[in-house]
Amino acid sequence: MVCFLAFELWRTLRPFCRAAGLGGCPRKVLDELTQIQRVDLVLPAQHGPEIRLRGSSARRGARQS
């Protein structure tokens, strides 16, 4: 089942990559997606509700050329 989903994702991304001028291989898109990190931070507050912060950032060294 996982292999089938991966195959369908690959086939779905291919035309989008071609339209965006990235070539016919979705590997570039998948490599960029692996560089994204998601961060959820919950800070307790003395008065009132807790503070929730959500953010995302690229890993260090992701943009090396």
N, C-alpha and C positions, 0 to 999 in steps of 0.2 A: 504494500500500500504506500509506503514512504517513497519507494522508487517511482511509482506511478505519479505521485504528487510532484516530485522533483522534476520528472520529465515534462509534466504539463506546465509547471512554472517556467521551465526553460523554453518551451514552445510559445508560451504567452509573452515572455519578455523579448523574444527574437524580433518580432515586427516593431515593437517600440524602440528597440535599440537601432534598428535600421532607419526608422523615421527620424530619430534624434541625431543621426550621423555617427553613431558609435560602432558601426559595422554590424555584422550578423551574429556576433557572439555575445551573449548576455554575461559572460564571465566578468567583464569590467564593472557592470552594475552590481553583481553579487560581491565582488571584492570591495567596492565602496561601502556596501551595506554592512559588511563585517567590521568596518572601522567605527561605526556609531555605537556609543555607549549611552545607556539610559540611567539616570540617577534620580532616585526618590529619597528625599530627606524629610524626616518628621521630627520636629522639635517640640518638646513639651513646654507648655506655658503655665506660669503660676496662676494667672487669672484669664479665664476664657478658654476658647478652644485651642487645640494644638495647631502649630504652624506647619503647613505642608508645602514643600517646595519640590518642583519637578523640573528636570532639565536634561539636556543631552549634549554631548560633546564628542569630538573626534579624539581618538587615541593619539598619544604623543608619537610623532614620527610617521603619521599617516600620510602626510603630504610631501614625502621625500621624492625628489625628482633626480 
